[in-house]
Amino acid sequence: MLNDHLVVRYGELSLKGKNRRHFESQLFITVKRKLRQYDKLKIAKLFDRIVVELNGEPHEPIIKALQDIFGIHSISLALRAENDIEEIQKAALRALKEAMVEKGTFKVTGKRSLKSFPVNSMQLNQEVGGYLLKHTDGLTVDVHHPDVNVKVEVKDTGTYISCQTYEGAGGLPIGVGGKAMLMLSGGIDSPVAGYLTMKRGVRIEGVHFHSPPFTSERAKQKVVDLTQELTRYSGGKIKLHIVPFTTIQQTIKDKIPASYSMTIMRRVMLRITEKLAENNHAMAIANGENLGQVASQTMHSMYAINEVTNMPILRPVITMDKQEIMNISHKIGTYDISIRPYEDCCTIFLPSAPKTKPKRDKAIWFEKNIENLEELVEEAVQNVETIILEEGKTTEESFEDLF
Amino acid sequence: MIYFDNSATTKPYKEVLDTFITVSQKYFANPSSLHSKGGEAENLLTAARKSIAGLLDVDPSEIVFTSGGTEGNNIAIKGIAFQHQNRGKHVITTAVEHPSSYESFQYLETQGFDITYLPVDEAGLVSIEDLKKAIRPETILVSMLHVNNETGTIQPIKEIGEVVKEHKKIFFHVDNVQGIAKVPLPLKEWGIDLCTISAHKVHGLKGTGLLYVKNGVTLSALFTGGEQEHRKRAGTENVAGIASMAKALRLTMDAMRTKKEKLLEVKQTFFEGLKKIEGVTLNTPEKHSAPHIINFSVEGIKPEVLIHSLDKRDIYVSTRSACSSKQGGASRVLLEMGHGEKRASTAIRISTSYDNTVDEAKTTLNVLEEEISNIKKVMR
């Protein structure tokens, strides 16, 4: 009897000494959660890998789902055959056909861990390789650079055959690296920053500044949808905090010279995000800042803005070119949402000529014009609307019956 | 009533109509309007697009909503031809296409395009060798039916896709109006660039359909005037129709999983029964044919006469395709299959849905036998 399964290998985990057990169990929880809709699966944690027995479930969507999980180095599809040379040959042929189209090269790497099996490793290569050649057209053997390596491993529990290895997302399992507040504007960069932050095992919570009626419901929905997309990588849920920002933006427009309004706005956003971080037990702030793209993102600007907090600020895309960021954005599925044309709080009050080289002391000086700044910050924090987004569940539950 | 004309159109499911009514009443706003009602309609549209994309295993951005099969075929064929004509003006199709494609090709011919109509064999199948021979450096499009609307013949789309894939610059369009939710067609795996689908063949509403356009494929729009549907099809979206299509597709695809055997059983019943009736010749091939279309010719009897006499007994079937049934004369498709004038002008098509039963098939066979012998007596 054949029993197909997936072998899930860890990434950097093996390097992490004492923490290893913690890391592995975090990853195991994430894998189980991700695959819970497939009820026939049997998922087991072995010494250095996770084995997912398919029991008839289709492997393609499951591999796709696993590729979203950080901490996984690779996934291989493997077939199990009884320890019988004919069974092994048949299974190897099936595995090879799944892995290849028609033309190409392959080799067989046999390994006999079960020494009582009558066919040794060398003979395995010949017997299986010969069978494969005989039963396929257009395939040849290349032992040095094959397109497909058919691994055949004879163990006491059966023979395992695998030839397709899929790349995992790499990184560290979500949940092993603390938590950061991700500032989400709705643009292309911030979701990518969130993705990369999670890649280091860090959980995130989103923070978005909403200024109705100057920013629309659709701009908010865009951020909700972006966060929803990021739940694929978050191990389940992500909290999104929507900060009411209208009063503050109006006050800034009122009291701050136009050329510094953007700098001050960013300083206030950072203050609010820091407060939210404290309230939600996060130890860092993450954002999509990138050196030298726009006015707020020159080094001068960062120097003038960053001053308001002591909290570490993670800027995963700081050195990237726009194209690099866009490539990731496409890959993780946020690009199409990010380019929806709704104005966010950063662009709506944008002065015609923001300072690209604001001075820190001037920013501090101007900021004093807003006497009740602390109150305003506190009020915004108090009135935050928090939405919890969960993987696989859309916010538009009410539509489900319609389809 | 026994309804066996499901390839012409199907009866909409009640659930589909419910969705249409609910959405028409609750989400009537224009999705492009900026206010929150517009936002709700837009959200609904996005959710429907996602749901349909999930059913077809494609990306939501690859779906262009249309008014149905005819429009989908027109956009795909003319849109690709006009957009890429600078690269070449040669297009390959088959001799047995649906009129909506066939006439698009004839129109292209008047615009200076060169069209190759691949011949078919007795079963209605094109040959891979013919296709390979037809491809030239200036070929820009290969377009064909998946399931033939008259005979149910299934073209070897997988193999054709493999041939087309070897030529990076040729687009591959498949008209899957008859095949959807009846015969599997993995769009991504088989290298399909464009695919036409219509909702009213799967218990949805007339006036709703979609065209799959693979990401990266550019085409010239037939309708301009707005940014809807990724600029490929302007016009205010038919939100209620689209939502109801999502429902129709899901229900029919569910039925495909659970009732496939039943459909085959009905077809088998017809095949066996028809072979026993004198003067009847099957036109649908035994192999390579869809589970829901049974085409046959009755020697010496005008199909219209037979249809009207079945009509009186509350049984509804058709002569070849509804889109050309009013013209009379021989079936172009059957002639191309080499069946001769007599057989091609006496064809009847029975087309089933997942709701038809073996009993209905048996009743129909009995009535057919009776009516055929009655008509023959009169005509003698």
Chai-1 contact restraints between the chains, C-beta under 6 A:
chainA,res_idxA,chainB,res_idxB,connection_type,confidence,min_distance_angstrom,max_distance_angstrom,comment,restraint_id
A,E217,B,S36,contact,1.0,0.0,6.0,A-B,restraint_1
A,E217,B,G39,contact,1.0,0.0,6.0,A-B,restraint_2
A,R218,B,G39,contact,1.0,0.0,6.0,A-B,restraint_3
A,D336,B,S61,contact,1.0,0.0,6.0,A-B,restraint_4
A,E396,B,N43,contact,1.0,0.0,6.0,A-B,restraint_5
A,E396,B,A47,contact,1.0,0.0,6.0,A-B,restraint_6
A,F399,B,L44,contact,1.0,0.0,6.0,A-B,restraint_7
A,F399,B,A47,contact,1.0,0.0,6.0,A-B,restraint_8
A,L402,B,T19,contact,1.0,0.0,6.0,A-B,restraint_9
A,L402,B,A243,contact,1.0,0.0,6.0,A-B,restraint_10
A,F403,B,S51,contact,1.0,0.0,6.0,A-B,restraint_11
A,F403,B,A246,contact,1.0,0.0,6.0,A-B,restraint_12
A,F403,B,K247,contact,1.0,0.0,6.0,A-B,restraint_13
